[in-house]
Amino acid sequence: MYYVIITFLLFVMALLPIGAIAENVNQQITHPKYTTKNDRYERFDIKNRQTYEIEGNSMKHLGFQDGMFVEVVPVSYVKVGDVVAFRCFDETCDGNYIKELTKQKGACYWFEGRKDIWKEDNLKKQSLDSRTTYGWLCDNEVKILGVAFLKKHK
């Protein structure tokens, strides 16, 4: 008799976590490092993406080379690790850029390209980025255009 009761209790205890998990399947995970599969792409505005041609090789180490095309997708927020297209309004970097976002402090951004010096057309080149030229870019110095993805050809 005790054997049946103990077996029943073990069976019920084993099923209890499954019921708790099943109950929470449709809830959103709010921890900043973890997102559910459904909200992973929530920050991207796919309908308003734009295509741009890359000029230069400062992002070649990540596959973004001169002459290639990228799709820039507007986002509701950027994250460290994103390859970001942005317009710089600071006098040290006036123009459009694609760089990797490596640090962020509130509304200030630190962008980096290649870390090496490379030769192109018999000229030494170095990435114009936060390390070499413009430092932190904040609020009125930068406008985030979106996250850049290599354009896939069909």
OpenMM code with the backbone's topology and positions (N, CA, C; nanometers):
from openmm import Vec3, app, unit

residues = "MET TYR TYR VAL ILE ILE THR PHE LEU LEU PHE VAL MET ALA LEU LEU PRO ILE GLY ALA ILE ALA GLU ASN VAL ASN GLN GLN ILE THR HIS PRO LYS TYR THR THR LYS ASN ASP ARG TYR GLU ARG PHE ASP ILE LYS ASN ARG GLN THR TYR GLU ILE GLU GLY ASN SER MET LYS HIS LEU GLY PHE GLN ASP GLY MET PHE VAL GLU VAL VAL PRO VAL SER TYR VAL LYS VAL GLY ASP VAL VAL ALA PHE ARG CYS PHE ASP GLU THR CYS ASP GLY ASN TYR ILE LYS GLU LEU THR LYS GLN LYS GLY ALA CYS TYR TRP PHE GLU GLY ARG LYS ASP ILE TRP LYS GLU ASP ASN LEU LYS LYS GLN SER LEU ASP SER ARG THR THR TYR GLY TRP LEU CYS ASP ASN GLU VAL LYS ILE LEU GLY VAL ALA PHE LEU LYS LYS HIS LYS".split()
positions = [
    Vec3(0.0822, -0.1191, 0.0000),
    Vec3(0.0000, 0.0000, 0.0000),
    Vec3(0.0871, 0.1261, 0.0000),
    Vec3(0.1870, 0.1300, 0.0890),
    Vec3(0.2765, 0.2449, 0.0938),
    Vec3(0.3499, 0.2627, -0.0402),
    Vec3(0.3812, 0.1512, -0.1027),
    Vec3(0.4498, 0.1543, -0.2315),
    Vec3(0.3653, 0.2268, -0.3364),
    Vec3(0.2356, 0.2028, -0.3385),
    Vec3(0.1443, 0.2668, -0.4325),
    Vec3(0.1342, 0.4165, -0.4041),
    Vec3(0.1244, 0.4544, -0.2802),
    Vec3(0.1134, 0.5959, -0.2423),
    Vec3(0.2419, 0.6701, -0.2768),
    Vec3(0.3558, 0.6117, -0.2457),
    Vec3(0.4840, 0.6762, -0.2757),
    Vec3(0.5019, 0.6891, -0.4265),
    Vec3(0.4662, 0.5862, -0.5002),
    Vec3(0.4756, 0.5914, -0.6465),
    Vec3(0.3848, 0.7012, -0.7008),
    Vec3(0.2641, 0.7117, -0.6490),
    Vec3(0.1705, 0.8157, -0.6930),
    Vec3(0.2256, 0.9553, -0.6624),
    Vec3(0.2798, 0.9758, -0.5431),
    Vec3(0.3355, 1.1050, -0.5052),
    Vec3(0.4551, 1.1421, -0.5937),
    Vec3(0.5411, 1.0480, -0.6224),
    Vec3(0.6552, 1.0740, -0.7103),
    Vec3(0.6071, 1.1107, -0.8508),
    Vec3(0.5046, 1.0438, -0.8982),
    Vec3(0.4485, 1.0710, -1.0303),
    Vec3(0.3905, 1.2126, -1.0365),
    Vec3(0.3154, 1.2523, -0.9342),
    Vec3(0.2556, 1.3860, -0.9285),
    Vec3(0.3642, 1.4924, -0.9178),
    Vec3(0.4678, 1.4681, -0.8379),
    Vec3(0.5759, 1.5651, -0.8220),
    Vec3(0.6536, 1.5814, -0.9530),
    Vec3(0.6646, 1.4750, -1.0286),
    Vec3(0.7353, 1.4831, -1.1568),
    Vec3(0.6550, 1.5632, -1.2584),
    Vec3(0.5236, 1.5571, -1.2539),
    Vec3(0.4394, 1.6288, -1.3494),
    Vec3(0.4172, 1.7751, -1.3124),
    Vec3(0.4349, 1.8118, -1.1878),
    Vec3(0.4109, 1.9482, -1.1438),
    Vec3(0.4957, 2.0502, -1.2198),
    Vec3(0.6273, 2.0304, -1.2372),
    Vec3(0.7049, 2.1284, -1.3136),
    Vec3(0.6596, 2.1405, -1.4590),
    Vec3(0.6158, 2.0313, -1.5186),
    Vec3(0.5680, 2.0364, -1.6575),
    Vec3(0.4449, 2.1253, -1.6669),
    Vec3(0.3544, 2.1153, -1.5710),
    Vec3(0.2357, 2.2009, -1.5698),
    Vec3(0.2731, 2.3472, -1.5526),
    Vec3(0.3699, 2.3744, -1.4669),
    Vec3(0.4134, 2.5130, -1.4449),
    Vec3(0.4780, 2.5697, -1.5703),
    Vec3(0.5580, 2.4884, -1.6394),
    Vec3(0.6217, 2.5334, -1.7634),
    Vec3(0.5164, 2.5574, -1.8703),
    Vec3(0.4244, 2.4642, -1.8860),
    Vec3(0.3205, 2.4765, -1.9881),
    Vec3(0.2348, 2.6007, -1.9648),
    Vec3(0.2147, 2.6363, -1.8405),
    Vec3(0.1338, 2.7526, -1.8073),
    Vec3(0.2025, 2.8823, -1.8496),
    Vec3(0.3365, 2.8846, -1.8522),
    Vec3(0.4112, 3.0066, -1.8811),
    Vec3(0.4622, 3.0152, -2.0245),
    Vec3(0.4229, 2.9265, -2.1109),
    Vec3(0.4754, 2.9230, -2.2477),
    Vec3(0.4509, 3.0535, -2.3225),
    Vec3(0.3357, 3.1158, -2.3077),
    Vec3(0.3020, 3.2349, -2.3844),
    Vec3(0.3454, 3.3661, -2.3192),
    Vec3(0.4107, 3.3611, -2.2069),
    Vec3(0.4564, 3.4831, -2.1418),
    Vec3(0.5858, 3.5309, -2.2055),
    Vec3(0.6047, 3.6616, -2.2139),
    Vec3(0.7275, 3.7199, -2.2673),
    Vec3(0.8352, 3.7168, -2.1596),
    Vec3(0.9573, 3.6873, -2.2007),
    Vec3(1.0707, 3.6927, -2.1097),
    Vec3(1.1235, 3.8353, -2.1146),
    Vec3(1.1374, 3.9004, -1.9997),
    Vec3(1.1747, 4.0413, -1.9998),
    Vec3(1.3205, 4.0655, -1.9645),
    Vec3(1.3952, 3.9619, -1.9304),
    Vec3(1.5373, 3.9793, -1.8996),
    Vec3(1.6084, 4.0326, -2.0234),
    Vec3(1.6935, 4.1370, -2.0089),
    Vec3(1.7538, 4.2003, -2.1265),
    Vec3(1.8432, 4.1078, -2.2087),
    Vec3(1.8997, 4.0036, -2.1490),
    Vec3(1.9871, 3.9144, -2.2244),
    Vec3(1.9099, 3.8032, -2.2960),
    Vec3(1.7890, 3.7768, -2.2554),
    Vec3(1.7146, 3.6640, -2.3107),
    Vec3(1.5820, 3.7107, -2.3669),
    Vec3(1.5524, 3.6676, -2.4852),
    Vec3(1.4236, 3.7010, -2.5447),
    Vec3(1.3607, 3.5748, -2.6000),
    Vec3(1.2319, 3.5736, -2.6115),
    Vec3(1.1664, 3.4587, -2.6727),
    Vec3(1.1857, 3.4656, -2.8228),
    Vec3(1.1657, 3.3562, -2.8907),
    Vec3(1.1826, 3.3528, -3.0357),
    Vec3(1.0887, 3.4526, -3.1033),
    Vec3(0.9696, 3.4710, -3.0490),
    Vec3(0.8713, 3.5594, -3.1114),
    Vec3(0.9085, 3.7066, -3.1042),
    Vec3(0.9739, 3.7502, -2.9970),
    Vec3(1.0029, 3.8931, -2.9872),
    Vec3(1.1467, 3.9254, -3.0262),
    Vec3(1.2227, 3.8274, -3.0735),
    Vec3(1.3618, 3.8494, -3.1118),
    Vec3(1.3729, 3.9531, -3.2222),
    Vec3(1.2794, 3.9543, -3.3158),
    Vec3(1.2851, 4.0457, -3.4295),
    Vec3(1.1896, 4.1639, -3.4135),
    Vec3(1.1347, 4.1810, -3.2979),
    Vec3(1.0369, 4.2857, -3.2717),
    Vec3(1.0949, 4.4252, -3.2938),
    Vec3(1.2233, 4.4442, -3.2706),
    Vec3(1.2836, 4.5770, -3.2818),
    Vec3(1.3106, 4.6182, -3.4263),
    Vec3(1.2990, 4.5276, -3.5213),
    Vec3(1.3298, 4.5571, -3.6612),
    Vec3(1.2060, 4.6031, -3.7386),
    Vec3(1.2218, 4.7106, -3.8168),
    Vec3(1.1154, 4.7634, -3.9025),
    Vec3(1.1471, 4.7236, -4.0471),
    Vec3(1.1226, 4.5974, -4.0795),
    Vec3(1.1609, 4.5390, -4.2084),
    Vec3(1.0997, 4.6143, -4.3263),
    Vec3(0.9782, 4.6622, -4.3120),
    Vec3(0.9090, 4.7285, -4.4240),
    Vec3(0.9809, 4.8546, -4.4710),
    Vec3(1.0546, 4.9209, -4.3840),
    Vec3(1.1196, 5.0471, -4.4191),
    Vec3(1.2707, 5.0347, -4.4401),
    Vec3(1.3156, 4.9157, -4.4751),
    Vec3(1.4597, 4.8975, -4.4977),
    Vec3(1.5044, 4.9686, -4.6249),
    Vec3(1.6309, 5.0073, -4.6270),
    Vec3(1.6911, 5.0773, -4.7402),
    Vec3(1.8165, 5.0022, -4.7834),
    Vec3(1.8504, 5.0112, -4.9113),
    Vec3(1.9717, 4.9490, -4.9630),
    Vec3(2.0773, 5.0561, -4.9879),
    Vec3(2.1999, 5.0286, -4.9456),
    Vec3(2.3122, 5.1195, -4.9637),
    Vec3(2.4314, 5.0417, -5.0183),
    Vec3(2.5178, 5.1110, -5.0907),
    Vec3(2.6418, 5.0502, -5.1382),
    Vec3(2.7546, 5.0896, -5.0425),
    Vec3(2.8393, 4.9933, -5.0119),
    Vec3(2.9514, 5.0175, -4.9208),
    Vec3(3.0663, 5.0805, -4.9980),
    Vec3(3.1230, 5.1845, -4.9415),
    Vec3(3.2442, 5.2460, -4.9946),
    Vec3(3.3523, 5.2321, -4.8886),
    Vec3(3.4578, 5.1590, -4.9195),
    Vec3(3.5673, 5.1400, -4.8253),
    Vec3(3.5691, 4.9995, -4.7680),
    Vec3(3.6762, 4.9704, -4.6967),
    Vec3(3.6965, 4.8359, -4.6416),
    Vec3(3.7177, 4.8336, -4.4909),
    Vec3(3.6704, 4.9345, -4.4210),
    Vec3(3.6925, 4.9385, -4.2763),
    Vec3(3.6103, 4.8337, -4.2015),
    Vec3(3.5145, 4.7711, -4.2681),
    Vec3(3.4344, 4.6655, -4.2048),
    Vec3(3.4549, 4.5305, -4.2747),
    Vec3(3.5621, 4.5197, -4.3525),
    Vec3(3.5902, 4.3972, -4.4278),
    Vec3(3.6052, 4.2757, -4.3356),
    Vec3(3.6582, 4.2972, -4.2162),
    Vec3(3.6778, 4.1870, -4.1215),
    Vec3(3.5461, 4.1201, -4.0810),
    Vec3(3.4344, 4.1893, -4.1008),
    Vec3(3.3027, 4.1323, -4.0717),
    Vec3(3.2260, 4.0983, -4.1994),
    Vec3(3.2942, 4.1046, -4.3151),
    Vec3(3.2323, 4.0658, -4.4417),
    Vec3(3.1731, 4.1793, -4.5223),
    Vec3(3.1812, 4.3017, -4.4736),
    Vec3(3.1258, 4.4185, -4.5423),
    Vec3(3.2384, 4.4841, -4.6230),
    Vec3(3.2421, 4.4582, -4.7550),
    Vec3(3.3525, 4.5047, -4.8389),
    Vec3(3.3079, 4.6114, -4.9380),
    Vec3(3.4052, 4.6867, -4.9844),
    Vec3(3.3828, 4.7913, -5.0833),
    Vec3(3.3054, 4.7361, -5.2031),
    Vec3(3.2007, 4.8077, -5.2441),
    Vec3(3.1214, 4.7695, -5.3600),
    Vec3(3.0051, 4.6762, -5.3307),
    Vec3(3.0004, 4.6179, -5.2121),
    Vec3(2.8890, 4.5296, -5.1757),
    Vec3(2.7684, 4.6155, -5.1368),
    Vec3(2.6532, 4.5526, -5.1364),
    Vec3(2.5314, 4.6219, -5.0964),
    Vec3(2.4833, 4.5690, -4.9622),
    Vec3(2.4312, 4.6612, -4.8812),
    Vec3(2.3749, 4.6243, -4.7516),
    Vec3(2.2311, 4.6723, -4.7433),
    Vec3(2.1536, 4.5995, -4.6664),
    Vec3(2.0194, 4.6460, -4.6320),
    Vec3(2.0272, 4.7014, -4.4907),
    Vec3(1.9827, 4.8231, -4.4766),
    Vec3(1.9799, 4.8878, -4.3459),
    Vec3(1.8354, 4.8870, -4.2985),
    Vec3(1.8143, 4.8196, -4.1864),
    Vec3(1.6799, 4.8027, -4.1318),
    Vec3(1.6655, 4.8911, -4.0087),
    Vec3(1.5711, 4.9877, -4.0127),
    Vec3(1.5481, 5.0710, -3.8934),
    Vec3(1.5110, 4.9835, -3.7730),
    Vec3(1.5557, 5.0252, -3.6555),
    Vec3(1.5290, 4.9502, -3.5334),
    Vec3(1.4799, 5.0438, -3.4239),
    Vec3(1.4076, 4.9872, -3.3299),
    Vec3(1.3600, 5.0673, -3.2176),
    Vec3(1.4725, 5.0932, -3.1165),
    Vec3(1.5745, 5.0095, -3.1166),
    Vec3(1.6921, 5.0297, -3.0327),
    Vec3(1.8072, 4.9478, -3.0904),
    Vec3(1.9296, 4.9876, -3.0608),
    Vec3(2.0469, 4.9117, -3.1032),
    Vec3(2.1095, 4.8452, -2.9818),
    Vec3(2.1862, 4.7393, -3.0080),
    Vec3(2.2527, 4.6660, -2.9016),
    Vec3(2.4010, 4.6563, -2.9336),
    Vec3(2.4827, 4.6499, -2.8307),
    Vec3(2.6252, 4.6271, -2.8495),
    Vec3(2.6412, 4.4980, -2.9298),
    Vec3(2.7244, 4.5045, -3.0323),
    Vec3(2.7447, 4.3904, -3.1216),
    Vec3(2.6754, 4.4074, -3.2557),
    Vec3(2.5775, 4.4994, -3.2639),
    Vec3(2.5110, 4.5272, -3.3914),
    Vec3(2.6070, 4.5976, -3.4853),
    Vec3(2.5973, 4.5665, -3.6146),
    Vec3(2.6651, 4.6470, -3.7163),
    Vec3(2.5636, 4.7534, -3.7548),
    Vec3(2.5974, 4.8789, -3.7247),
    Vec3(2.5016, 4.9887, -3.7304),
    Vec3(2.5356, 5.0858, -3.8428),
    Vec3(2.4335, 5.1268, -3.9163),
    Vec3(2.4486, 5.2371, -4.0119),
    Vec3(2.4036, 5.3628, -3.9393),
    Vec3(2.4847, 5.4678, -3.9505),
    Vec3(2.4500, 5.5912, -3.8808),
    Vec3(2.4991, 5.7111, -3.9601),
    Vec3(2.4347, 5.8237, -3.9357),
    Vec3(2.4765, 5.9515, -3.9916),
    Vec3(2.5421, 6.0305, -3.8795),
    Vec3(2.6634, 6.0750, -3.9064),
    Vec3(2.7396, 6.1508, -3.8074),
    Vec3(2.7326, 6.2987, -3.8420),
    Vec3(2.7008, 6.3814, -3.7436),
    Vec3(2.6915, 6.5259, -3.7626),
    Vec3(2.8082, 6.5999, -3.6973),
    Vec3(2.8971, 6.5256, -3.6309),
    Vec3(3.0129, 6.5866, -3.5676),
    Vec3(3.1117, 6.6302, -3.6759),
    Vec3(3.1845, 6.7388, -3.6521),
    Vec3(3.2778, 6.7908, -3.7539),
    Vec3(3.3898, 6.6920, -3.7880),
    Vec3(3.4188, 6.5973, -3.6979),
    Vec3(3.5258, 6.5006, -3.7230),
    Vec3(3.4824, 6.3838, -3.8097),
    Vec3(3.3528, 6.3705, -3.8337),
    Vec3(3.3072, 6.2522, -3.9088),
    Vec3(3.1798, 6.2781, -3.9892),
    Vec3(3.1581, 6.3968, -4.0367),
    Vec3(3.0367, 6.4324, -4.1094),
    Vec3(3.0114, 6.3341, -4.2238),
    Vec3(2.8991, 6.2623, -4.2210),
    Vec3(2.8645, 6.1681, -4.3273),
    Vec3(2.7981, 6.0430, -4.2743),
    Vec3(2.7785, 5.9458, -4.3637),
    Vec3(2.7163, 5.8180, -4.3289),
    Vec3(2.8231, 5.7109, -4.3116),
    Vec3(2.8030, 5.6236, -4.2149),
    Vec3(2.8989, 5.5189, -4.1834),
    Vec3(2.8283, 5.3884, -4.1501),
    Vec3(2.9034, 5.2791, -4.1642),
    Vec3(2.8623, 5.1490, -4.1130),
    Vec3(2.9765, 5.1010, -4.0251),
    Vec3(2.9481, 5.0819, -3.8971),
    Vec3(3.0483, 5.0385, -3.7997),
    Vec3(2.9825, 4.9453, -3.6992),
    Vec3(3.0653, 4.8737, -3.6250),
    Vec3(3.0145, 4.7878, -3.5188),
    Vec3(3.0000, 4.8693, -3.3911),
    Vec3(2.8851, 4.8577, -3.3262),
    Vec3(2.8625, 4.9221, -3.1975),
    Vec3(2.9279, 4.8348, -3.0905),
    Vec3(3.0351, 4.8864, -3.0275),
    Vec3(3.1081, 4.8051, -2.9302),
    Vec3(3.0846, 4.8477, -2.7852),
    Vec3(3.0358, 4.9713, -2.7645),
    Vec3(3.0043, 5.0194, -2.6292),
    Vec3(2.8873, 5.1163, -2.6388),
    Vec3(2.8123, 5.1233, -2.5306),
    Vec3(2.7014, 5.2188, -2.5262),
    Vec3(2.6818, 5.2663, -2.3837),
    Vec3(2.6656, 5.3982, -2.3682),
    Vec3(2.6333, 5.4593, -2.2388),
    Vec3(2.5122, 5.5475, -2.2615),
    Vec3(2.3949, 5.4979, -2.2304),
    Vec3(2.2722, 5.5743, -2.2529),
    Vec3(2.2558, 5.6072, -2.3992),
    Vec3(2.2511, 5.7368, -2.4325),
    Vec3(2.2347, 5.7802, -2.5722),
    Vec3(2.3688, 5.8130, -2.6378),
    Vec3(2.4780, 5.7606, -2.5839),
    Vec3(2.6110, 5.7801, -2.6420),
    Vec3(2.6628, 5.6465, -2.6932),
    Vec3(2.7299, 5.6507, -2.8076),
    Vec3(2.7706, 5.5288, -2.8766),
    Vec3(2.9197, 5.5303, -2.9076),
    Vec3(2.9810, 5.4115, -2.9030),
    Vec3(3.1213, 5.3924, -2.9392),
    Vec3(3.1224, 5.2936, -3.0556),
    Vec3(3.1679, 5.3403, -3.1719),
    Vec3(3.1678, 5.2604, -3.2940),
    Vec3(3.3105, 5.2235, -3.3341),
    Vec3(3.3286, 5.1005, -3.3828),
    Vec3(3.4605, 5.0573, -3.4268),
    Vec3(3.4538, 4.9849, -3.5598),
    Vec3(3.5594, 5.0065, -3.6384),
    Vec3(3.5800, 4.9333, -3.7627),
    Vec3(3.6995, 4.8408, -3.7453),
    Vec3(3.7740, 4.8226, -3.8526),
    Vec3(3.8943, 4.7389, -3.8463),
    Vec3(3.9948, 4.7986, -3.7486),
    Vec3(4.0669, 4.7107, -3.6813),
    Vec3(4.1667, 4.7568, -3.5854),
    Vec3(4.3046, 4.7710, -3.6494),
    Vec3(4.3234, 4.7120, -3.7671),
    Vec3(4.4551, 4.7148, -3.8307),
    Vec3(4.4685, 4.8310, -3.9286),
    Vec3(4.5908, 4.8519, -3.9761),
    Vec3(4.6168, 4.9468, -4.0836),
    Vec3(4.6409, 4.8633, -4.2082),
    Vec3(4.5695, 4.8922, -4.3150),
    Vec3(4.5805, 4.8123, -4.4361),
    Vec3(4.6223, 4.9004, -4.5527),
    Vec3(4.6685, 4.8336, -4.6580),
    Vec3(4.7119, 4.9050, -4.7768),
    Vec3(4.6073, 4.8867, -4.8858),
    Vec3(4.5715, 4.9987, -4.9487),
    Vec3(4.4718, 4.9981, -5.0555),
    Vec3(4.5136, 5.1039, -5.1561),
    Vec3(4.5271, 5.0662, -5.2828),
    Vec3(4.5726, 5.1586, -5.3878),
    Vec3(4.7042, 5.2267, -5.3483),
    Vec3(4.7967, 5.1478, -5.2941),
    Vec3(4.9281, 5.1960, -5.2500),
    Vec3(4.9214, 5.3034, -5.1411),
    Vec3(4.8103, 5.3105, -5.0713),
    Vec3(4.7945, 5.4047, -4.9603),
    Vec3(4.7667, 5.3274, -4.8321),
    Vec3(4.8230, 5.3744, -4.7210),
    Vec3(4.7915, 5.3151, -4.5921),
    Vec3(4.6567, 5.3690, -4.5461),
    Vec3(4.5711, 5.2793, -4.5027),
    Vec3(4.4368, 5.3185, -4.4588),
    Vec3(4.4142, 5.2721, -4.3158),
    Vec3(4.3328, 5.3490, -4.2456),
    Vec3(4.2928, 5.3155, -4.1099),
    Vec3(4.1467, 5.3545, -4.0933),
    Vec3(4.0737, 5.2733, -4.0201),
    Vec3(3.9321, 5.2990, -3.9986),
    Vec3(3.9102, 5.4323, -3.9265),
    Vec3(3.8194, 5.5132, -3.9795),
    Vec3(3.7754, 5.6326, -3.9077),
    Vec3(3.6646, 5.5876, -3.8139),
    Vec3(3.6928, 5.5830, -3.6864),
    Vec3(3.5935, 5.5358, -3.5905),
    Vec3(3.6173, 5.5992, -3.4538),
    Vec3(3.5503, 5.5495, -3.3531),
    Vec3(3.5606, 5.6078, -3.2193),
    Vec3(3.7009, 5.5982, -3.1622),
    Vec3(3.7755, 5.4949, -3.1980),
    Vec3(3.9114, 5.4787, -3.1461),
    Vec3(4.0079, 5.5783, -3.2081),
    Vec3(3.9906, 5.6070, -3.3376),
    Vec3(4.0902, 5.6840, -3.4117),
    Vec3(4.0523, 5.8293, -3.4370),
    Vec3(3.9245, 5.8614, -3.4394),
    Vec3(3.8847, 5.9938, -3.4847),
    Vec3(3.7860, 6.0650, -3.3937),
    Vec3(3.6664, 6.0125, -3.3809),
    Vec3(3.5585, 6.0926, -3.3228),
    Vec3(3.5181, 6.0576, -3.1807),
    Vec3(3.5714, 5.9551, -3.1194),
    Vec3(3.5366, 5.9226, -2.9809),
    Vec3(3.3893, 5.8866, -2.9640),
    Vec3(3.3348, 5.9200, -2.8487),
    Vec3(3.1934, 5.8929, -2.8202),
    Vec3(3.1061, 5.9870, -2.9031),
    Vec3(3.0006, 5.9321, -2.9624),
    Vec3(2.9018, 6.0143, -3.0332),
    Vec3(2.7715, 6.0101, -2.9549),
    Vec3(2.7177, 6.1264, -2.9244),
    Vec3(2.5968, 6.1354, -2.8430),
    Vec3(2.4883, 6.2152, -2.9151),
    Vec3(2.3665, 6.1995, -2.8649),
    Vec3(2.2454, 6.2702, -2.9076),
    Vec3(2.2516, 6.3453, -3.0405),
    Vec3(2.2875, 6.4730, -3.0382),
    Vec3(2.2788, 6.5559, -3.1587),
    Vec3(2.3954, 6.5347, -3.2553),
    Vec3(2.4913, 6.4485, -3.2194),
    Vec3(2.6054, 6.4216, -3.3072),
    Vec3(2.5824, 6.3022, -3.3993),
    Vec3(2.4793, 6.2230, -3.3716),
    Vec3(2.4593, 6.0992, -3.4464),
    Vec3(2.3109, 6.0680, -3.4626),
    Vec3(2.2777, 6.0121, -3.5784),
    Vec3(2.1419, 5.9604, -3.6005),
    Vec3(2.1565, 5.8155, -3.6449),
    Vec3(2.1003, 5.7238, -3.5679),
    Vec3(2.1062, 5.5819, -3.6012),
    Vec3(2.0078, 5.5559, -3.7154),
    Vec3(2.0593, 5.5058, -3.8279),
    Vec3(1.9732, 5.4742, -3.9426),
    Vec3(1.9169, 5.3332, -3.9329),
    Vec3(1.9909, 5.2443, -3.8683),
    Vec3(1.9438, 5.1075, -3.8512),
    Vec3(2.0587, 5.0096, -3.8403),
    Vec3(2.0225, 4.8818, -3.8399),
    Vec3(2.1199, 4.7736, -3.8360),
    Vec3(2.1456, 4.7293, -3.9792),
    Vec3(2.2736, 4.7070, -4.0132),
    Vec3(2.3123, 4.6717, -4.1497),
    Vec3(2.3273, 4.5206, -4.1651),
    Vec3(2.2729, 4.4692, -4.2739),
    Vec3(2.2838, 4.3282, -4.3097),
    Vec3(2.3333, 4.3209, -4.4530),
    Vec3(2.4209, 4.2247, -4.4828),
    Vec3(2.4630, 4.2057, -4.6207),
    Vec3(2.3429, 4.1694, -4.7048),
    Vec3(2.3302, 4.2314, -4.8199),
    Vec3(2.2176, 4.2033, -4.9093),
    Vec3(2.2440, 4.0727, -4.9810),
    Vec3(2.1478, 3.9827, -4.9725),
    Vec3(2.1608, 3.8527, -5.0379),
    Vec3(2.1113, 3.8627, -5.1801),
    Vec3(2.1895, 3.8103, -5.2709),
    Vec3(2.1512, 3.8101, -5.4118),
    Vec3(2.0765, 3.6824, -5.4435),
    Vec3(1.9734, 3.6931, -5.5266),
    Vec3(1.8942, 3.5745, -5.5632),
    Vec3(1.9427, 3.5191, -5.6942),
] * unit.nanometer
topology = app.Topology()
chain = topology.addChain("A")
for resn in residues:
    res = topology.addResidue(resn, chain)
    for name in ("N", "CA", "C"):
        topology.addAtom(name, app.Element.getBySymbol(name[0]), res)
